[in-house]
């Protein structure tokens, strides 16, 4: 049950990123003045991507807190590394972000590290 909970938490976290990215793309630039933040807040509370993304984030947080309650941190943290790979994969394929040599090398190092564990 614990591994399933960890994996589900990671999936929820990746899903959160998929929701938040297009939502924030719709918002565009953020002006850090009081009136600018107020207008961004109004856009965010009615955004069809950001609100589900925030709810998904909260669910993932609660699940991760439950995982940490049941397991030692040293056993849980290696499971976070695939989240980096998954988020990068989502960025490349879902949002058409560029793929650099540095990014490929970094992801390869993460994958090798996970396999060694």
N, CA, C and O atoms as CSV, one atom per row, in Angstrom:
chain,resi,resn,atom,element,x,y,z
A,1,UNK,N,N,0.815,-1.205,0.000
A,1,UNK,CA,C,0.000,0.000,0.000
A,1,UNK,C,C,0.857,1.266,0.000
A,1,UNK,O,O,0.495,2.268,-0.616
A,2,UNK,N,N,1.986,1.212,0.690
A,2,UNK,CA,C,2.802,2.419,0.793
A,2,UNK,C,C,3.428,2.814,-0.538
A,2,UNK,O,O,3.467,3.998,-0.872
A,3,UNK,N,N,3.923,1.835,-1.308
A,3,UNK,CA,C,4.501,2.159,-2.615
A,3,UNK,C,C,3.444,2.721,-3.547
A,3,UNK,O,O,3.706,3.648,-4.314
A,4,UNK,N,N,2.255,2.158,-3.476
A,4,UNK,CA,C,1.169,2.652,-4.319
A,4,UNK,C,C,0.820,4.093,-3.967
A,4,UNK,O,O,0.547,4.909,-4.848
A,5,UNK,N,N,0.832,4.400,-2.671
A,5,UNK,CA,C,0.531,5.760,-2.229
A,5,UNK,C,C,1.614,6.736,-2.698
A,5,UNK,O,O,1.312,7.856,-3.109
A,6,UNK,N,N,2.864,6.305,-2.633
A,6,UNK,CA,C,3.966,7.142,-3.115
A,6,UNK,C,C,3.822,7.399,-4.607
A,6,UNK,O,O,3.939,8.540,-5.055
A,7,UNK,N,N,3.571,6.361,-5.370
A,7,UNK,CA,C,3.437,6.494,-6.824
A,7,UNK,C,C,2.230,7.360,-7.181
A,7,UNK,O,O,2.309,8.197,-8.081
A,8,UNK,N,N,1.123,7.162,-6.484
A,8,UNK,CA,C,-0.064,7.977,-6.744
A,8,UNK,C,C,0.208,9.448,-6.431
A,8,UNK,O,O,-0.252,10.333,-7.153
A,9,UNK,N,N,0.948,9.706,-5.366
A,9,UNK,CA,C,1.309,11.078,-5.024
A,9,UNK,C,C,2.148,11.712,-6.120
A,9,UNK,O,O,1.958,12.884,-6.445
A,10,UNK,N,N,3.074,10.955,-6.692
A,10,UNK,CA,C,3.921,11.461,-7.769
A,10,UNK,C,C,3.095,11.729,-9.024
A,10,UNK,O,O,3.310,12.729,-9.710
A,11,UNK,N,N,2.158,10.845,-9.323
A,11,UNK,CA,C,1.284,11.039,-10.487
A,11,UNK,C,C,0.438,12.296,-10.310
A,11,UNK,O,O,0.275,13.080,-11.246
A,12,UNK,N,N,-0.095,12.483,-9.109
A,12,UNK,CA,C,-0.894,13.687,-8.827
A,12,UNK,C,C,-0.035,14.942,-8.997
A,12,UNK,O,O,-0.503,15.943,-9.540
A,13,UNK,N,N,1.209,14.894,-8.541
A,13,UNK,CA,C,2.109,16.035,-8.682
A,13,UNK,C,C,2.367,16.369,-10.147
A,13,UNK,O,O,2.385,17.541,-10.522
A,14,UNK,N,N,2.566,15.357,-10.969
A,14,UNK,CA,C,2.782,15.586,-12.400
A,14,UNK,C,C,1.524,16.148,-13.057
A,14,UNK,O,O,1.601,17.043,-13.900
A,15,UNK,N,N,0.384,15.622,-12.670
A,15,UNK,CA,C,-0.886,16.116,-13.195
A,15,UNK,C,C,-1.083,17.584,-12.818
A,15,UNK,O,O,-1.617,18.372,-13.598
A,16,UNK,N,N,-0.643,17.933,-11.615
A,16,UNK,CA,C,-0.734,19.319,-11.164
A,16,UNK,C,C,0.030,20.241,-12.101
A,16,UNK,O,O,-0.470,21.301,-12.478
A,17,UNK,N,N,1.243,19.841,-12.478
A,17,UNK,CA,C,2.057,20.662,-13.374
A,17,UNK,C,C,1.386,20.825,-14.736
A,17,UNK,O,O,1.432,21.895,-15.343
A,18,UNK,N,N,0.764,19.748,-15.204
A,18,UNK,CA,C,0.076,19.798,-16.496
A,18,UNK,C,C,-1.085,20.783,-16.448
A,18,UNK,O,O,-1.379,21.436,-17.450
A,19,UNK,N,N,-1.745,20.900,-15.308
A,19,UNK,CA,C,-2.852,21.848,-15.173
A,19,UNK,C,C,-2.371,23.290,-14.968
A,19,UNK,O,O,-2.927,24.223,-15.547
A,20,UNK,N,N,-1.347,23.463,-14.149
A,20,UNK,CA,C,-0.930,24.825,-13.804
A,20,UNK,C,C,-0.243,25.553,-14.957
A,20,UNK,O,O,-0.409,26.764,-15.104
A,21,UNK,N,N,0.518,24.842,-15.769
A,21,UNK,CA,C,1.258,25.494,-16.857
A,21,UNK,C,C,0.342,26.219,-17.850
A,21,UNK,O,O,0.560,27.404,-18.101
A,22,UNK,N,N,-0.674,25.562,-18.424
A,22,UNK,CA,C,-1.528,26.312,-19.355
A,22,UNK,C,C,-2.336,27.404,-18.659
A,22,UNK,O,O,-2.647,28.432,-19.262
A,23,UNK,N,N,-2.670,27.181,-17.400
A,23,UNK,CA,C,-3.391,28.206,-16.652
A,23,UNK,C,C,-2.568,29.468,-16.491
A,23,UNK,O,O,-3.079,30.575,-16.659
A,24,UNK,N,N,-1.296,29.304,-16.165
A,24,UNK,CA,C,-0.444,30.471,-16.005
A,24,UNK,C,C,-0.072,31.084,-17.350
A,24,UNK,O,O,0.169,32.288,-17.435
A,25,UNK,N,N,-0.025,30.267,-18.403
A,25,UNK,CA,C,0.193,30.821,-19.743
A,25,UNK,C,C,-0.961,31.731,-20.137
A,25,UNK,O,O,-0.762,32.731,-20.828
A,26,UNK,N,N,-2.166,31.386,-19.698
A,26,UNK,CA,C,-3.331,32.222,-19.992
A,26,UNK,C,C,-3.256,33.549,-19.251
A,26,UNK,O,O,-3.721,34.569,-19.760
A,27,UNK,N,N,-2.676,33.548,-18.056
A,27,UNK,CA,C,-2.555,34.771,-17.260
A,27,UNK,C,C,-1.528,35.705,-17.881
A,27,UNK,O,O,-1.744,36.916,-17.941
A,28,UNK,N,N,-0.412,35.149,-18.341
A,28,UNK,CA,C,0.612,35.972,-18.977
A,28,UNK,C,C,1.503,36.655,-17.956
A,28,UNK,O,O,1.849,36.067,-16.932
A,29,UNK,N,N,1.877,37.909,-18.239
A,29,UNK,CA,C,2.779,38.642,-17.355
A,29,UNK,C,C,2.058,39.045,-16.074
A,29,UNK,O,O,0.857,39.315,-16.061
A,30,UNK,N,N,2.844,39.076,-14.996
A,30,UNK,CA,C,2.296,39.462,-13.698
A,30,UNK,C,C,2.966,40.755,-13.252
A,30,UNK,O,O,4.191,40.834,-13.156
A,31,UNK,N,N,2.150,41.761,-12.984
A,31,UNK,CA,C,2.633,43.031,-12.453
A,31,UNK,C,C,2.625,42.910,-10.929
A,31,UNK,O,O,1.589,42.597,-10.342
A,32,UNK,N,N,3.764,43.154,-10.284
A,32,UNK,CA,C,3.879,42.942,-8.850
A,32,UNK,C,C,3.375,44.101,-7.997
A,32,UNK,O,O,3.608,44.112,-6.788
A,33,UNK,N,N,2.692,45.073,-8.593
A,33,UNK,CA,C,2.070,46.126,-7.792
A,33,UNK,C,C,0.789,45.579,-7.164
A,33,UNK,O,O,0.317,44.507,-7.543
A,34,UNK,N,N,0.238,46.308,-6.218
A,34,UNK,CA,C,-0.978,45.849,-5.545
A,34,UNK,C,C,-2.122,45.660,-6.530
A,34,UNK,O,O,-2.798,44.632,-6.499
A,35,UNK,N,N,-2.346,46.625,-7.391
A,35,UNK,CA,C,-3.440,46.508,-8.361
A,35,UNK,C,C,-3.161,45.405,-9.382
A,35,UNK,O,O,-4.075,44.713,-9.831
A,36,UNK,N,N,-1.890,45.250,-9.741
A,36,UNK,CA,C,-1.526,44.179,-10.672
A,36,UNK,C,C,-1.783,42.813,-10.072
A,36,UNK,O,O,-2.324,41.932,-10.741
A,37,UNK,N,N,-1.401,42.624,-8.809
A,37,UNK,CA,C,-1.639,41.347,-8.139
A,37,UNK,C,C,-3.125,41.094,-7.940
A,37,UNK,O,O,-3.580,39.952,-8.013
A,38,UNK,N,N,-3.876,42.148,-7.690
A,38,UNK,CA,C,-5.325,42.008,-7.527
A,38,UNK,C,C,-5.976,41.551,-8.832
A,38,UNK,O,O,-6.873,40.707,-8.816
A,39,UNK,N,N,-5.533,42.099,-9.951
A,39,UNK,CA,C,-6.114,41.679,-11.229
A,39,UNK,C,C,-5.707,40.242,-11.569
A,39,UNK,O,O,-6.509,39.490,-12.122
A,40,UNK,N,N,-4.464,39.854,-11.243
A,40,UNK,CA,C,-4.026,38.476,-11.464
A,40,UNK,C,C,-4.840,37.530,-10.591
A,40,UNK,O,O,-5.239,36.455,-11.038
A,41,UNK,N,N,-5.084,37.930,-9.347
A,41,UNK,CA,C,-5.891,37.106,-8.434
A,41,UNK,C,C,-7.278,36.873,-9.023
A,41,UNK,O,O,-7.794,35.756,-8.977
A,42,UNK,N,N,-7.877,37.916,-9.573
A,42,UNK,CA,C,-9.196,37.775,-10.193
A,42,UNK,C,C,-9.150,36.812,-11.379
A,42,UNK,O,O,-10.067,36.015,-11.571
A,43,UNK,N,N,-8.084,36.888,-12.168
A,43,UNK,CA,C,-7.942,35.964,-13.298
A,43,UNK,C,C,-7.749,34.529,-12.837
A,43,UNK,O,O,-8.276,33.598,-13.445
A,44,UNK,N,N,-6.991,34.354,-11.761
A,44,UNK,CA,C,-6.685,33.009,-11.280
A,44,UNK,C,C,-7.896,32.303,-10.686
A,44,UNK,O,O,-8.064,31.100,-10.885
A,45,UNK,N,N,-8.740,33.025,-9.962
A,45,UNK,CA,C,-9.869,32.355,-9.306
A,45,UNK,C,C,-10.933,31.902,-10.302
A,45,UNK,O,O,-11.785,31.076,-9.972
A,46,UNK,N,N,-10.884,32.437,-11.511
A,46,UNK,CA,C,-11.841,32.013,-12.528
A,46,UNK,C,C,-11.187,31.197,-13.644
A,46,UNK,O,O,-11.829,30.885,-14.647
A,47,UNK,N,N,-9.919,30.857,-13.469
A,47,UNK,CA,C,-9.181,30.121,-14.492
A,47,UNK,C,C,-9.524,28.639,-14.413
A,47,UNK,O,O,-9.449,28.036,-13.343
A,48,UNK,N,N,-9.902,28.053,-15.551
A,48,UNK,CA,C,-10.352,26.652,-15.563
A,48,UNK,C,C,-9.207,25.656,-15.361
A,48,UNK,O,O,-9.460,24.471,-15.143
A,49,UNK,N,N,-7.959,26.111,-15.429
A,49,UNK,CA,C,-6.817,25.224,-15.214
A,49,UNK,C,C,-6.200,25.402,-13.818
A,49,UNK,O,O,-5.796,24.426,-13.185
A,50,UNK,N,N,-6.133,26.628,-13.355
A,50,UNK,CA,C,-5.415,26.916,-12.113
A,50,UNK,C,C,-6.159,26.360,-10.895
A,50,UNK,O,O,-5.530,25.757,-10.025
A,51,UNK,N,N,-7.454,26.543,-10.813
A,51,UNK,CA,C,-8.199,26.056,-9.640
A,51,UNK,C,C,-8.099,24.534,-9.513
A,51,UNK,O,O,-7.787,24.053,-8.424
A,52,UNK,N,N,-8.349,23.747,-10.576
A,52,UNK,CA,C,-8.125,22.301,-10.441
A,52,UNK,C,C,-6.661,21.964,-10.148
A,52,UNK,O,O,-6.382,20.993,-9.445
A,53,UNK,N,N,-5.726,22.754,-10.681
A,53,UNK,CA,C,-4.311,22.533,-10.405
A,53,UNK,C,C,-3.983,22.743,-8.936
A,53,UNK,O,O,-3.215,21.979,-8.351
A,54,UNK,N,N,-4.563,23.777,-8.339
A,54,UNK,CA,C,-4.350,24.037,-6.911
A,54,UNK,C,C,-4.961,22.923,-6.071
A,54,UNK,O,O,-4.356,22.472,-5.100
A,55,UNK,N,N,-6.150,22.482,-6.440
A,55,UNK,CA,C,-6.782,21.375,-5.709
A,55,UNK,C,C,-5.973,20.094,-5.836
A,55,UNK,O,O,-5.825,19.344,-4.871
A,56,UNK,N,N,-5.452,19.850,-7.029
A,56,UNK,CA,C,-4.599,18.685,-7.255
A,56,UNK,C,C,-3.315,18.790,-6.439
A,56,UNK,O,O,-2.841,17.796,-5.890
A,57,UNK,N,N,-2.762,19.978,-6.361
A,57,UNK,CA,C,-1.561,20.212,-5.566
A,57,UNK,C,C,-1.826,19.912,-4.089
A,57,UNK,O,O,-1.012,19.274,-3.422
A,58,UNK,N,N,-2.963,20.375,-3.591
A,58,UNK,CA,C,-3.322,20.132,-2.190
A,58,UNK,C,C,-3.503,18.635,-1.925
A,58,UNK,O,O,-3.069,18.133,-0.888
A,59,UNK,N,N,-4.134,17.928,-2.848
A,59,UNK,CA,C,-4.299,16.484,-2.700
A,59,UNK,C,C,-2.942,15.784,-2.679
A,59,UNK,O,O,-2.705,14.912,-1.844
A,60,UNK,N,N,-2.057,16.161,-3.590
A,60,UNK,CA,C,-0.716,15.579,-3.627
A,60,UNK,C,C,0.058,15.860,-2.343
A,60,UNK,O,O,0.790,15.000,-1.852
A,61,UNK,N,N,-0.105,17.067,-1.801
A,61,UNK,CA,C,0.561,17.419,-0.552
A,61,UNK,C,C,0.070,16.559,0.600
A,61,UNK,O,O,0.871,16.053,1.386
A,62,UNK,N,N,-1.241,16.392,0.705
A,62,UNK,CA,C,-1.808,15.566,1.774
A,62,UNK,C,C,-1.332,14.118,1.636
A,62,UNK,O,O,-0.966,13.488,2.627
A,63,UNK,N,N,-1.338,13.599,0.423
A,63,UNK,CA,C,-0.860,12.230,0.201
A,63,UNK,C,C,0.613,12.093,0.582
A,63,UNK,O,O,1.011,11.099,1.190
A,64,UNK,N,N,1.417,13.088,0.224
A,64,UNK,CA,C,2.836,13.012,0.543
A,64,UNK,C,C,3.058,13.094,2.050
A,64,UNK,O,O,3.948,12.425,2.575
A,65,UNK,N,N,2.271,13.898,2.750
A,65,UNK,CA,C,2.381,13.966,4.205
A,65,UNK,C,C,2.028,12.623,4.846
A,65,UNK,O,O,2.645,12.219,5.831
A,66,UNK,N,N,1.041,11.941,4.287
A,66,UNK,CA,C,0.688,10.610,4.780
A,66,UNK,C,C,1.835,9.635,4.538
A,66,UNK,O,O,2.155,8.818,5.402
A,67,UNK,N,N,2.453,9.723,3.360
A,67,UNK,CA,C,3.601,8.859,3.052
A,67,UNK,C,C,4.722,9.104,4.056
A,67,UNK,O,O,5.299,8.155,4.587
A,68,UNK,N,N,5.032,10.370,4.319
A,68,UNK,CA,C,6.103,10.689,5.250
A,68,UNK,C,C,5.770,10.248,6.676
A,68,UNK,O,O,6.665,9.930,7.458
A,69,UNK,N,N,4.509,10.231,7.000
A,69,UNK,CA,C,4.088,9.766,8.321
A,69,UNK,C,C,4.336,8.272,8.478
A,69,UNK,O,O,4.690,7.804,9.560
A,70,UNK,N,N,4.149,7.526,7.392
A,70,UNK,CA,C,4.254,6.069,7.451
A,70,UNK,C,C,5.659,5.544,7.196
A,70,UNK,O,O,6.006,4.468,7.682
A,71,UNK,N,N,6.464,6.265,6.457
A,71,UNK,CA,C,7.787,5.784,6.054
A,71,UNK,C,C,8.866,6.766,6.493
A,71,UNK,O,O,8.587,7.933,6.770
A,72,UNK,N,N,10.098,6.279,6.553
A,72,UNK,CA,C,11.232,7.148,6.829
A,72,UNK,C,C,11.524,7.979,5.580
A,72,UNK,O,O,11.327,7.528,4.452
A,73,UNK,N,N,11.986,9.173,5.806
A,73,UNK,CA,C,12.243,10.101,4.706
A,73,UNK,C,C,13.266,9.535,3.726
A,73,UNK,O,O,13.126,9.721,2.517
A,74,UNK,N,N,14.279,8.856,4.222
A,74,UNK,CA,C,15.325,8.311,3.344
A,74,UNK,C,C,14.771,7.257,2.392
A,74,UNK,O,O,15.361,7.006,1.341
A,75,UNK,N,N,13.646,6.637,2.742
A,75,UNK,CA,C,13.029,5.651,1.866
A,75,UNK,C,C,12.071,6.291,0.860
A,75,UNK,O,O,11.797,5.713,-0.191
A,76,UNK,N,N,11.572,7.463,1.179
A,76,UNK,CA,C,10.586,8.131,0.310
A,76,UNK,C,C,11.224,9.018,-0.753
A,76,UNK,O,O,10.743,9.080,-1.884
A,77,UNK,N,N,12.291,9.696,-0.397
A,77,UNK,CA,C,12.860,10.692,-1.305
A,77,UNK,C,C,13.349,10.144,-2.642
A,77,UNK,O,O,13.202,10.836,-3.649
A,78,UNK,N,N,13.926,8.934,-2.711
A,78,UNK,CA,C,14.309,8.442,-4.043
A,78,UNK,C,C,13.129,8.335,-5.014
A,78,UNK,O,O,13.318,8.385,-6.229
A,79,UNK,N,N,11.926,8.191,-4.483
A,79,UNK,CA,C,10.755,8.118,-5.346
A,79,UNK,C,C,10.416,9.475,-5.959
A,79,UNK,O,O,9.660,9.539,-6.929
A,80,UNK,N,N,10.960,10.550,-5.411
A,80,UNK,CA,C,10.695,11.892,-5.951
A,80,UNK,C,C,11.455,12.136,-7.247
A,80,UNK,O,O,11.043,12.970,-8.054
A,81,UNK,N,N,12.548,11.431,-7.458
A,81,UNK,CA,C,13.370,11.676,-8.639
A,81,UNK,C,C,12.637,11.412,-9.952
A,81,UNK,O,O,12.836,12.167,-10.904
A,82,UNK,N,N,11.795,10.376,-10.052
A,82,UNK,CA,C,11.052,10.220,-11.312
A,82,UNK,C,C,10.127,11.396,-11.609
A,82,UNK,O,O,9.762,11.623,-12.762
A,83,UNK,N,N,9.747,12.143,-10.577
A,83,UNK,CA,C,8.900,13.323,-10.784
A,83,UNK,C,C,9.621,14.327,-11.663
A,83,UNK,O,O,9.000,14.955,-12.520
A,84,UNK,N,N,10.927,14.489,-11.466
A,84,UNK,CA,C,11.717,15.405,-12.294
A,84,UNK,C,C,11.693,14.932,-13.742
A,84,UNK,O,O,11.493,15.731,-14.657
A,85,UNK,N,N,11.895,13.643,-13.946
A,85,UNK,CA,C,11.863,13.083,-15.300
A,85,UNK,C,C,10.485,13.260,-15.929
A,85,UNK,O,O,10.370,13.665,-17.085
A,86,UNK,N,N,9.443,12.954,-15.159
A,86,UNK,CA,C,8.084,13.046,-15.671
A,86,UNK,C,C,7.711,14.484,-16.008
A,86,UNK,O,O,7.096,14.737,-17.044
A,87,UNK,N,N,8.078,15.430,-15.144
A,87,UNK,CA,C,7.779,16.831,-15.424
A,87,UNK,C,C,8.494,17.312,-16.671
A,87,UNK,O,O,7.918,18.054,-17.467
A,88,UNK,N,N,9.742,16.900,-16.856
A,88,UNK,CA,C,10.474,17.294,-18.061
A,88,UNK,C,C,9.861,16.677,-19.304
A,88,UNK,O,O,9.772,17.337,-20.340
A,89,UNK,N,N,9.439,15.427,-19.220
A,89,UNK,CA,C,8.783,14.771,-20.349
A,89,UNK,C,C,7.498,15.502,-20.714
A,89,UNK,O,O,7.215,15.724,-21.891
A,90,UNK,N,N,6.722,15.875,-19.699
A,90,UNK,CA,C,5.494,16.633,-19.956
A,90,UNK,C,C,5.792,17.964,-20.623
A,90,UNK,O,O,5.089,18.371,-21.548
A,91,UNK,N,N,6.836,18.643,-20.154
A,91,UNK,CA,C,7.186,19.932,-20.741
A,91,UNK,C,C,7.585,19.795,-22.197
A,91,UNK,O,O,7.230,20.632,-23.027
A,92,UNK,N,N,8.320,18.746,-22.504
A,92,UNK,CA,C,8.796,18.563,-23.874
A,92,UNK,C,C,7.643,18.202,-24.816
A,92,UNK,O,O,7.511,18.785,-25.892
A,93,UNK,N,N,6.807,17.238,-24.407
A,93,UNK,CA,C,5.776,16.738,-25.312
A,93,UNK,C,C,4.468,17.516,-25.243
A,93,UNK,O,O,3.794,17.662,-26.262
A,94,UNK,N,N,4.093,18.013,-24.083
A,94,UNK,CA,C,2.811,18.709,-23.957
A,94,UNK,C,C,2.915,20.187,-24.281
A,94,UNK,O,O,1.987,20.773,-24.839
A,95,UNK,N,N,4.055,20.796,-23.927
A,95,UNK,CA,C,4.161,22.240,-24.063
A,95,UNK,C,C,5.194,22.671,-25.098
A,95,UNK,O,O,5.500,23.857,-25.218
A,96,UNK,N,N,5.733,21.701,-25.848
A,96,UNK,CA,C,6.671,21.972,-26.938
A,96,UNK,C,C,7.875,22.807,-26.497
A,96,UNK,O,O,8.314,23.697,-27.226
A,97,UNK,N,N,8.403,22.525,-25.317
A,97,UNK,CA,C,9.593,23.229,-24.855
A,97,UNK,C,C,10.824,22.599,-25.489
A,97,UNK,O,O,10.807,21.438,-25.898
A,98,UNK,N,N,11.881,23.376,-25.561
A,98,UNK,CA,C,13.084,22.911,-26.263
A,98,UNK,C,C,13.824,21.854,-25.442
A,98,UNK,O,O,13.718,21.789,-24.218
A,99,UNK,N,N,14.571,21.036,-26.167
A,99,UNK,CA,C,15.374,19.983,-25.553
A,99,UNK,C,C,16.835,20.309,-25.821
A,99,UNK,O,O,17.285,20.312,-26.966
A,100,UNK,N,N,17.577,20.587,-24.735
A,100,UNK,CA,C,19.000,20.886,-24.891
A,100,UNK,C,C,19.830,19.668,-24.503
A,100,UNK,O,O,19.334,18.741,-23.861
A,101,UNK,N,N,21.081,19.684,-24.895
A,101,UNK,CA,C,22.002,18.597,-24.546
A,101,UNK,C,C,22.158,18.535,-23.028
A,101,UNK,O,O,22.201,17.447,-22.454
A,102,UNK,N,N,22.241,19.688,-22.380
A,102,UNK,CA,C,22.382,19.736,-20.922
A,102,UNK,C,C,21.191,19.076,-20.240
A,102,UNK,O,O,21.352,18.349,-19.260
A,103,UNK,N,N,20.014,19.329,-20.754
A,103,UNK,CA,C,18.802,18.736,-20.184
A,103,UNK,C,C,18.822,17.212,-20.336
A,103,UNK,O,O,18.478,16.493,-19.398
A,104,UNK,N,N,19.216,16.727,-21.488
A,104,UNK,CA,C,19.273,15.279,-21.724
A,104,UNK,C,C,20.313,14.633,-20.814
A,104,UNK,O,O,20.065,13.567,-20.251
A,105,UNK,N,N,21.476,15.268,-20.667
A,105,UNK,CA,C,22.513,14.722,-19.786
A,105,UNK,C,C,22.023,14.698,-18.345
A,105,UNK,O,O,22.222,13.707,-17.643
A,106,UNK,N,N,21.392,15.763,-17.898
A,106,UNK,CA,C,20.886,15.824,-16.532
A,106,UNK,C,C,19.843,14.754,-16.251
A,106,UNK,O,O,19.889,14.093,-15.213
A,107,UNK,N,N,18.907,14.583,-17.170
A,107,UNK,CA,C,17.883,13.548,-16.996
A,107,UNK,C,C,18.497,12.154,-17.025
A,107,UNK,O,O,18.052,11.261,-16.302
A,108,UNK,N,N,19.513,11.967,-17.856
A,108,UNK,CA,C,20.190,10.661,-17.915
A,108,UNK,C,C,20.877,10.348,-16.590
A,108,UNK,O,O,20.838,9.211,-16.118
A,109,UNK,N,N,21.500,11.347,-15.998
A,109,UNK,CA,C,22.163,11.148,-14.702
A,109,UNK,C,C,21.131,10.776,-13.634
A,109,UNK,O,O,21.386,9.904,-12.803
A,110,UNK,N,N,19.981,11.427,-13.653
A,110,UNK,CA,C,18.921,11.114,-12.696
A,110,UNK,C,C,18.446,9.668,-12.879
A,110,UNK,O,O,18.280,8.939,-11.901
A,111,UNK,N,N,18.233,9.263,-14.114
A,111,UNK,CA,C,17.757,7.888,-14.382
A,111,UNK,C,C,18.789,6.866,-13.924
A,111,UNK,O,O,18.429,5.863,-13.307
A,112,UNK,N,N,20.068,7.102,-14.215
A,112,UNK,CA,C,21.125,6.176,-13.778
A,112,UNK,C,C,21.155,6.118,-12.248
A,112,UNK,O,O,21.322,5.040,-11.678
A,113,UNK,N,N,20.998,7.253,-11.584
A,113,UNK,CA,C,20.984,7.272,-10.136
A,113,UNK,C,C,19.832,6.477,-9.550
A,113,UNK,O,O,19.998,5.786,-8.545
A,114,UNK,N,N,18.670,6.571,-10.170
A,114,UNK,CA,C,17.510,5.808,-9.713
A,114,UNK,C,C,17.750,4.312,-9.899
A,114,UNK,O,O,17.413,3.510,-9.028
A,115,UNK,N,N,18.331,3.945,-11.031
A,115,UNK,CA,C,18.597,2.534,-11.296
A,115,UNK,C,C,19.632,1.957,-10.329
A,115,UNK,O,O,19.554,0.785,-9.961
A,116,UNK,N,N,20.588,2.768,-9.924
A,116,UNK,CA,C,21.595,2.315,-8.971
A,116,UNK,C,C,20.958,2.051,-7.606
A,116,UNK,O,O,21.332,1.102,-6.916
A,117,UNK,N,N,19.996,2.890,-7.219
A,117,UNK,CA,C,19.338,2.702,-5.918
A,117,UNK,C,C,18.562,1.419,-5.930
A,117,UNK,O,O,17.932,1.069,-4.932
